[in-house]
Structures are given as C-alpha cells and as structure tokens.
Amino acid sequence: MTIDEETQLPVPVGTTVRFYDQRIDAWRSIWISPTQSAVKTFTGRKILVSTASPNSFLGETSWHLEFGGVYPLLHS
C-alpha cells in the first residue's frame, strides 16, 4: 500500500486484469493486491440509466459494476 501525498490516506496497490465474456455479455475484472494479500472480482454490465426526458438522450446507457467476493491470496 502507498500513501496519497495530498490526503495522507492509504491507497491500495495492485493489478487489474479485464476481459470481455461473450457468454454473459459483460466485462469481468480481477484485481490482485499482493501487498494486501487480496483478490477482488467484479463484473461490468451495460445498463439503461435514463428514459425519454427533457434532459437526456433516449436509450442512454452506462456501465454498472457488480462486485464479487474478496479472496485472500494463497501462499505456498
């Protein structure tokens, strides 16, 4: 973990791997942080965020994240 210079708050350090899963029509992502011994999984899906209204486009969409579990890294 590192420290944010402005806020002095801890910032997690890790690597993210993302891939598109055609089977579920969504992006899967895995975040791995060896310094925290953690692995987090989540899925990104496109969702409808607005309908016809004066201030939006018809059928506007955005990405929504579905968070999975947090798993400890296995040490051998």
CORGIJO-V259483 format. One line per field, one symbol per residue. ss: DSSP state (a for helix, b for strand, c for the rest). phi: phi as a letter, one per 20 degrees, with the letter a starting at -180 (. if undefined). A space follows every 10 residues. Layout:
# CORGIJO-V259483
ss->???
phi->???
This chain:
# CORGIJO-V259483
ss->cbbccccccb bcccbbbbbb bccccbbbbb bbbaaacbbb bbbbbbbbcc cccccccccc bbbbbbbbbb bbcccc
phi->.cdfffemef cfdacddcbe dfgdlbedcc ddcffdlccc dbcdcecfdb dfbgdbefmf cbecedeeed cffedd
